Amino acid sequence: MGNDIRTVAVLGPGGVGGLLAALLSRAGHQVVCLAGEDTAAALRERGIAVRSGQFGDFTARVDADTTLRTPVDAVLITVKHTALDEALTRIPASALGDDTLLVPFLNGVEHPARLRAHHRPDRVAPAVVRVESTRVAPGVIEHGSRFTSIDLAGDQVPADRLDALARTLAAVDPAVQTHPDETAVLWGKLAFLAPFALLTTRHRAPVGEIRGRYREELTALVEETAAVSRACGAPADPARTLALYDAFEPTAKSSMLRDAEAGLPLELDAIGGALLRAAERHGVPVPVAARLVEEVAAANR
């Protein structure tokens, strides 16, 4: 396939996947979205409509199917962690080329190992995206933030392949950076996300209430999470994390809280469970995190 990224499959064309699929298609890339039959039919018929303050309002045509049938240069995996195992049946190993990159945009830190069991380990390039984007209907995306940034990693991926992926994504507008340390990228996201997700979901409250009424609990959880991150070999700065929460719109909610409010499965194991397992491996005490994971699980059974 060479080094260029020309053909892209998007597994899970929701808020993030749908936005990236539309941007890539608008830039001239061949894009196939992989989803259930109803969603795939809607995308084939109407394409993806994006409403965005950053990228403008536009509609992009995409191909869509329930299964990947021919190799592509890259597969962007943009499903929730709770749907990963089922989603992977849409990209059978027989349809992946030797150079196909799997690019998971998933929360947590444990999914790269799962994907490296599904495909060549040196073709899995984990990504972290910072964006507020929502699928309001099949093929209809509302991009609410005026920023979209992507961090790419992949300790085992050849540099030329990772750079080609970065060029492709950067050319459609998002700010993209590549990083040499996969652990730092993934824990950098989790060290921010875990306190935000656990506390907003436990108290069914937006971040403004959490950073005020539950400040002591937030501070303790941020410090615990940072300690685990450092034990795993990733830098962490609790003061900087707290400053990020303080800069958020007070009405902001985590995706886990939104899922809880909608009665959907929670990414509790991928976020809180992964944190607890890493803490146990490294002997880091995390009593606040352990209690919150238990309380969120009990409230959402």
C-alpha positions as CSV (number, residue, x, y, z in Angstrom):
1,M,0.0,0.0,0.0
2,G,3.0,2.3,0.3
3,N,3.3,5.0,2.9
4,D,0.3,7.2,1.8
5,I,-3.0,6.8,3.6
6,R,-5.7,7.0,0.8
7,T,-8.4,4.6,1.9
8,V,-9.9,4.7,5.3
9,A,-12.6,2.6,7.1
10,V,-14.4,4.1,10.1
11,L,-15.6,1.5,12.6
12,G,-18.5,3.2,14.4
13,P,-19.6,6.4,12.7
14,G,-20.9,8.2,15.8
15,G,-19.9,11.6,17.1
16,V,-16.1,11.2,16.7
17,G,-16.1,8.6,13.9
18,G,-18.8,10.4,11.8
19,L,-17.0,13.7,12.1
20,L,-13.7,12.2,11.0
21,A,-15.3,10.2,8.2
22,A,-17.0,13.3,6.8
23,L,-13.8,15.4,7.0
24,L,-11.8,12.7,5.3
25,S,-14.4,12.3,2.6
26,R,-14.6,16.0,2.0
27,A,-10.8,16.1,1.6
28,G,-11.0,13.5,-1.2
29,H,-10.2,10.3,0.6
30,Q,-12.1,7.1,-0.1
31,V,-14.0,6.4,3.1
32,V,-16.2,3.4,4.1
33,C,-18.1,3.5,7.3
34,L,-18.8,0.2,9.1
35,A,-22.0,-0.1,11.1
36,G,-25.3,-1.9,11.5
37,E,-27.4,-2.4,8.5
38,D,-29.9,0.4,9.2
39,T,-27.1,3.0,9.9
40,A,-25.1,1.8,6.8
41,A,-28.2,2.1,4.6
42,A,-28.8,5.7,5.9
43,L,-25.2,6.7,5.3
44,R,-25.2,5.2,1.7
45,E,-28.4,7.1,1.0
46,R,-27.8,10.5,2.6
47,G,-24.1,10.7,3.5
48,I,-23.0,12.4,6.7
49,A,-24.3,15.9,7.5
50,V,-22.0,17.9,9.8
51,R,-23.0,21.0,11.7
52,S,-19.8,22.6,13.1
53,G,-18.6,26.0,14.1
54,Q,-15.0,25.0,13.4
55,F,-15.4,23.1,10.1
56,G,-18.7,24.7,8.8
57,D,-21.9,23.0,7.8
58,F,-21.6,20.4,5.0
59,T,-22.6,17.0,3.8
60,A,-20.1,14.4,2.7
61,R,-20.8,11.3,0.7
62,V,-19.4,8.0,2.1
63,D,-19.6,4.3,1.3
64,A,-21.0,2.2,4.1
65,D,-21.2,-1.5,4.9
66,T,-21.7,-3.9,7.8
67,T,-18.3,-5.6,7.2
68,L,-14.9,-4.6,5.8
69,R,-14.6,-6.6,2.6
70,T,-11.4,-5.2,1.0
71,P,-8.2,-4.0,2.6
72,V,-7.8,-0.3,3.4
73,D,-4.8,1.8,4.5
74,A,-6.3,2.5,8.0
75,V,-9.2,1.6,10.1
76,L,-10.3,4.2,12.6
77,I,-11.9,2.5,15.6
78,T,-14.3,4.9,17.1
79,V,-16.8,2.7,19.0
80,K,-17.3,2.7,22.8
81,H,-15.2,0.3,24.7
82,T,-18.4,-1.6,25.6
83,A,-19.0,-2.4,22.0
84,L,-15.4,-3.2,20.9
85,D,-15.7,-7.0,20.8
86,E,-18.8,-7.0,18.7
87,A,-17.5,-4.2,16.5
88,L,-14.3,-6.2,15.7
89,T,-16.3,-8.8,14.0
90,R,-16.9,-6.1,11.3
91,I,-13.2,-6.1,10.5
92,P,-12.2,-9.8,10.0
93,A,-8.5,-10.5,10.0
94,S,-8.9,-11.8,6.5
95,A,-9.9,-8.4,5.3
96,L,-6.9,-6.6,6.8
97,G,-3.9,-6.0,4.7
98,D,-0.3,-6.4,6.0
99,D,0.1,-2.6,6.2
100,T,-3.4,-1.7,7.4
101,L,-3.2,0.5,10.5
102,L,-5.7,0.0,13.3
103,V,-6.2,3.3,15.0
104,P,-8.3,3.0,18.2
105,F,-9.9,6.2,19.5
106,L,-11.0,4.5,22.7
107,N,-11.0,5.5,26.4
108,G,-8.8,3.5,28.7
109,V,-5.3,2.0,28.5
110,E,-5.9,-1.7,28.0
111,H,-7.5,-1.9,24.5
112,P,-4.2,-1.8,22.5
113,A,-3.3,-5.2,23.8
114,R,-6.7,-6.5,22.7
115,L,-6.2,-5.1,19.2
116,R,-2.7,-6.5,18.9
117,A,-4.1,-9.9,19.4
118,H,-6.4,-9.2,16.5
119,H,-3.9,-7.7,14.1
120,R,-0.1,-7.2,13.6
121,P,1.2,-5.6,16.8
122,D,3.3,-3.2,14.7
123,R,0.2,-1.9,12.9
124,V,-1.8,-0.8,16.0
125,A,-1.5,3.0,16.5
126,P,-3.5,4.2,19.5
127,A,-5.0,7.7,19.3
128,V,-6.5,10.2,21.8
129,V,-8.9,12.8,20.5
130,R,-10.1,16.0,22.3
131,V,-13.4,17.1,20.8
132,E,-17.0,17.5,21.7
133,S,-19.0,15.9,18.9
134,T,-22.4,14.1,19.0
135,R,-24.3,11.9,16.6
136,V,-27.9,13.2,16.9
137,A,-29.2,10.7,14.3
138,P,-27.6,8.3,11.8
139,G,-25.4,10.4,9.6
140,V,-26.1,13.6,11.4
141,I,-23.2,15.0,13.5
142,E,-23.2,18.1,15.7
143,H,-19.7,19.3,16.5
144,G,-20.0,21.6,19.5
145,S,-16.4,22.5,20.3
146,R,-14.3,25.0,18.4
147,F,-11.3,22.7,18.7
148,T,-10.4,19.2,17.5
149,S,-7.0,17.8,18.4
150,I,-5.5,14.3,18.0
151,D,-2.5,12.7,19.6
152,L,-1.1,9.6,17.8
153,A,1.2,7.0,19.3
154,G,2.2,3.4,18.6
155,D,5.5,2.3,20.1
156,Q,5.9,-0.5,17.6
157,V,4.5,1.2,14.5
158,P,7.2,2.2,11.9
159,A,7.7,6.0,12.0
160,D,6.9,6.5,8.3
161,R,3.5,4.8,8.7
162,L,2.6,6.9,11.8
163,D,3.8,10.1,10.0
164,A,1.7,9.2,7.0
165,L,-1.4,8.8,9.2
166,A,-0.7,12.1,10.9
167,R,-0.3,13.9,7.6
168,T,-3.7,12.5,6.4
169,L,-5.5,13.6,9.5
170,A,-3.8,17.0,9.8
171,A,-4.7,17.8,6.2
172,V,-8.4,17.6,6.9
173,D,-8.0,20.2,9.7
174,P,-7.6,18.8,13.2
175,A,-4.4,19.6,15.1
176,V,-2.4,16.4,15.1
177,Q,0.7,15.4,17.0
178,T,2.7,12.1,17.0
179,H,4.3,11.0,20.3
180,P,7.1,8.4,20.9
181,D,5.6,7.2,24.2
182,E,2.3,5.4,23.9
183,T,2.0,4.9,27.7
184,A,2.3,8.7,28.3
185,V,-0.4,9.4,25.7
186,L,-2.9,6.9,27.0
187,W,-2.4,7.7,30.7
188,G,-2.4,11.4,29.9
189,K,-6.0,11.0,28.8
190,L,-7.0,8.6,31.5
191,A,-5.5,10.7,34.4
192,F,-7.9,13.5,33.3
193,L,-10.9,11.3,32.3
194,A,-11.2,8.9,35.2
195,P,-11.9,11.6,37.9
196,F,-14.2,13.5,35.6
197,A,-16.2,10.4,34.6
198,L,-16.3,8.7,38.0
199,L,-17.4,11.8,40.0
200,T,-19.9,13.3,37.5
201,T,-21.5,9.9,37.1
202,R,-21.5,9.0,40.9
203,H,-23.1,12.3,41.8
204,R,-25.2,12.8,38.6
205,A,-23.8,16.3,38.4
206,P,-21.9,18.4,35.9
207,V,-18.3,19.5,36.4
208,G,-19.2,22.9,37.9
209,E,-20.9,21.2,40.8
210,I,-18.1,18.6,41.2
211,R,-15.3,21.1,41.4
212,G,-17.3,23.2,43.9
213,R,-19.4,21.0,46.2
214,Y,-17.2,17.9,45.9
215,R,-13.8,19.6,45.7
216,E,-12.1,17.6,48.4
217,E,-13.2,14.3,46.8
218,L,-12.1,15.5,43.4
219,T,-8.6,16.6,44.6
220,A,-8.1,13.2,46.4
221,L,-9.1,11.3,43.3
222,V,-6.9,13.4,41.0
223,E,-3.9,12.7,43.3
224,E,-4.6,9.0,43.4
225,T,-4.9,8.8,39.6
226,A,-1.7,10.8,39.1
227,A,0.1,8.4,41.4
228,V,-1.0,5.4,39.4
229,S,-0.1,7.1,36.2
230,R,3.4,7.8,37.5
231,A,3.8,4.2,38.7
232,C,3.0,3.1,35.1
233,G,5.7,5.3,33.7
234,A,3.7,8.3,32.6
235,P,4.1,11.9,33.8
236,A,1.2,13.4,35.7
237,D,0.6,16.8,37.3
238,P,-2.5,16.9,39.6
239,A,-2.4,20.7,39.8
240,R,-2.6,21.0,36.0
241,T,-5.5,18.4,35.9
242,L,-7.4,20.4,38.5
243,A,-6.8,23.6,36.5
244,L,-8.3,22.0,33.4
245,Y,-11.5,21.1,35.3
246,D,-11.7,24.6,36.6
247,A,-11.5,25.9,33.0
248,F,-14.4,23.8,31.8
249,E,-17.8,25.1,31.2
250,P,-19.7,24.5,34.5
251,T,-22.4,22.6,32.6
252,A,-20.0,20.1,31.0
253,K,-20.8,16.4,31.6
254,S,-18.7,13.3,31.0
255,S,-19.8,10.8,28.3
256,M,-20.2,8.3,31.1
257,L,-22.7,10.4,32.9
258,R,-24.6,11.0,29.6
259,D,-24.6,7.2,29.1
260,A,-25.9,6.7,32.6
261,E,-28.7,9.2,32.1
262,A,-29.7,7.5,28.8
263,G,-29.6,4.0,30.4
264,L,-26.8,2.8,28.2
265,P,-23.9,0.5,29.2
266,L,-21.1,2.4,30.9
267,E,-17.4,2.3,30.1
268,L,-16.8,1.8,33.9
269,D,-14.5,-1.2,33.5
270,A,-12.4,0.5,30.7
271,I,-12.0,3.6,32.8
272,G,-12.4,2.9,36.5
273,G,-11.6,-0.9,36.3
274,A,-8.4,-0.2,34.3
275,L,-7.3,2.3,36.9
276,L,-7.9,-0.1,39.8
277,R,-6.1,-3.0,38.0
278,A,-3.0,-0.8,37.3
279,A,-3.0,0.4,41.0
280,E,-3.1,-3.2,42.2
281,R,-0.2,-4.2,39.9
282,H,2.0,-1.4,41.2
283,G,0.9,-1.4,44.8
284,V,-0.6,2.1,44.8
285,P,-3.4,2.7,47.3
286,V,-6.5,4.2,45.7
287,P,-9.3,4.1,48.3
288,V,-11.3,6.9,46.8
289,A,-11.2,5.4,43.3
290,A,-12.1,2.0,44.6
291,R,-15.1,3.3,46.5
292,L,-16.4,5.4,43.5
293,V,-16.1,2.5,41.1
294,E,-18.1,0.3,43.5
295,E,-20.8,3.0,44.0
296,V,-21.2,3.8,40.3
297,A,-21.5,0.0,39.5
298,A,-24.1,-0.5,42.2
299,A,-26.1,2.5,41.0
300,N,-26.2,1.4,37.4
301,R,-26.8,-2.4,37.7
